[in-house]
Amino acid sequence: MENLLKDEDISFETNNGKLEKMFGEIAQNVAKKINDGSKRPDTHTTQFRKFYDKILELNDKAGGLKSPNEYPIKISPFVKMLNSKVQYSKTRGHSGENFVTLMSKSIKKVDSVETLQNFKYFLESIIGFMPKN
């Protein structure tokens, strides 16, 4: 995954022009690496969707904030806490190293309501490119 998803390739900022590539080419490559349709994928689509659902929930909560200043207090800690949940999923054999790398590198880049929403869109794009098991 290191070669597939470099830190400089990941950006959820709207104004830097990287989202088109993130939601297209990068999402497609990541989907193939995480779940290639084999009987033993790195991470099954259902497990991936569980984490997507959590991001969706956090994104909905972030959308209801009265001020962007509330994000670091009310949302950010729970986004960062996903790293431990992802690691636990790997320990239990439900997720692989590629998924852990994807999530940890992505979560580092989420620092606002806007970047959380774009992270959600990125995960949606990956799900769209995953084979249907």
C-alpha positions as a printed NumPy array, in Angstrom:
array([[  0.   ,   0.   ,   0.   ],
       [  2.949,   2.324,   0.595],
       [  3.582,   2.566,  -3.162],
       [ -0.099,   2.849,  -3.946],
       [ -1.088,   5.582,  -1.503],
       [  1.579,   8.17 ,  -0.809],
       [  1.03 ,  10.911,   1.769],
       [  1.377,  13.569,  -0.902],
       [ -1.383,  11.917,  -2.976],
       [ -3.897,  12.203,  -0.151],
       [ -5.707,  15.476,   0.252],
       [ -9.281,  16.154,   1.161],
       [ -8.994,  19.912,   0.689],
       [-11.433,  21.24 ,  -1.904],
       [ -9.229,  23.967,  -3.341],
       [ -6.094,  22.084,  -4.421],
       [ -7.416,  20.178,  -7.444],
       [ -6.604,  16.684,  -6.127],
       [-10.149,  15.487,  -5.439],
       [-10.855,  14.399,  -9.01 ],
       [ -7.861,  12.051,  -8.955],
       [ -8.667,  10.933,  -5.383],
       [-12.257,   9.983,  -6.258],
       [-11.265,   8.349,  -9.549],
       [ -7.89 ,   6.768, -10.232],
       [ -6.673,   6.561,  -6.633],
       [ -9.974,   5.17 ,  -5.31 ],
       [ -9.989,   2.522,  -8.031],
       [ -6.405,   1.437,  -7.286],
       [ -7.081,   1.314,  -3.541],
       [-10.245,  -0.749,  -4.074],
       [ -8.298,  -3.329,  -6.08 ],
       [ -5.616,  -3.53 ,  -3.402],
       [ -8.077,  -3.894,  -0.527],
       [-10.498,  -6.306,  -2.193],
       [ -9.525,  -7.95 ,  -5.453],
       [-12.565, -10.237,  -5.511],
       [-10.668, -13.253,  -4.2  ],
       [-11.907, -15.485,  -1.409],
       [ -9.264, -13.987,   0.952],
       [ -9.26 , -10.239,   0.289],
       [ -7.308,  -7.837,   2.474],
       [-10.629,  -6.51 ,   3.765],
       [-14.139,  -7.633,   2.858],
       [-16.597,  -5.088,   1.531],
       [-18.892,  -5.584,   4.543],
       [-16.084,  -4.727,   6.972],
       [-15.128,  -1.708,   4.89 ],
       [-18.761,  -0.552,   4.924],
       [-18.861,  -0.721,   8.737],
       [-16.125,   1.883,   8.891],
       [-17.733,   3.903,   6.129],
       [-20.971,   3.918,   8.153],
       [-19.087,   5.326,  11.146],
       [-17.594,   8.09 ,   8.978],
       [-21.074,   8.782,   7.605],
       [-22.406,   9.122,  11.16 ],
       [-19.595,  11.504,  12.139],
       [-20.104,  13.507,   8.95 ],
       [-23.811,  13.889,   9.748],
       [-22.95 ,  15.122,  13.253],
       [-20.374,  17.532,  11.822],
       [-22.974,  18.917,   9.427],
       [-25.107,  19.873,  12.41 ],
       [-22.429,  21.895,  14.187],
       [-23.285,  25.515,  14.87 ],
       [-19.725,  26.675,  14.201],
       [-16.629,  25.203,  12.517],
       [-14.821,  25.919,  15.796],
       [-16.776,  23.053,  17.39 ],
       [-15.193,  20.452,  15.075],
       [-11.942,  19.962,  17.064],
       [-13.918,  19.417,  20.272],
       [-17.009,  17.5  ,  19.186],
       [-15.957,  15.512,  16.109],
       [-12.177,  15.284,  15.66 ],
       [-11.485,  13.052,  18.696],
       [-13.92 ,  10.453,  17.361],
       [-12.415,  10.561,  13.889],
       [ -8.946,   9.979,  15.385],
       [-10.327,   7.181,  17.574],
       [-11.139,   5.24 ,  14.405],
       [ -7.433,   4.402,  14.171],
       [ -7.725,   2.206,  17.263],
       [-10.894,   0.561,  15.931],
       [ -9.185,  -0.165,  12.621],
       [ -6.201,  -1.657,  14.408],
       [ -8.513,  -3.801,  16.551],
       [-10.266,  -5.001,  13.403],
       [ -6.887,  -6.049,  12.005],
       [ -5.971,  -7.831,  15.246],
       [ -9.216,  -9.804,  15.036],
       [ -8.438, -10.816,  11.448],
       [-11.274,  -8.778,   9.922],
       [ -9.055,  -6.261,   8.114],
       [ -5.637,  -6.356,   6.537],
       [ -2.582,  -4.138,   6.55 ],
       [ -3.637,  -2.308,   3.383],
       [ -6.861,  -1.195,   5.034],
       [ -5.025,  -0.078,   8.166],
       [ -2.615,   1.962,   6.051],
       [ -5.427,   3.511,   4.027],
       [ -7.363,   4.551,   7.096],
       [ -4.421,   5.827,   9.152],
       [ -2.993,   7.909,   6.291],
       [ -6.424,   9.288,   5.441],
       [ -7.452,  10.068,   9.01 ],
       [ -4.278,  12.158,   9.425],
       [ -5.565,  14.434,   6.647],
       [ -9.03 ,  14.968,   8.158],
       [ -9.029,  18.186,  10.163],
       [-12.281,  19.999,   9.385],
       [-15.921,  19.501,   8.461],
       [-14.977,  19.936,   4.789],
       [-12.146,  17.386,   4.822],
       [-14.329,  14.895,   6.727],
       [-17.014,  15.195,   4.062],
       [-14.459,  14.672,   1.286],
       [-13.009,  11.671,   3.145],
       [-16.534,  10.245,   3.185],
       [-16.776,  10.784,  -0.583],
       [-13.398,   9.088,  -1.051],
       [-14.601,   6.02 ,   0.86 ],
       [-17.802,   6.018,  -1.227],
       [-15.671,   6.017,  -4.366],
       [-13.614,   3.078,  -3.115],
       [-16.773,   1.108,  -2.296],
       [-18.072,   1.817,  -5.788],
       [-14.935,   0.3  ,  -7.312],
       [-14.879,  -2.796,  -5.07 ],
       [-16.029,  -6.088,  -6.573],
       [-19.422,  -7.218,  -5.415],
       [-18.957, -10.36 ,  -3.291]])
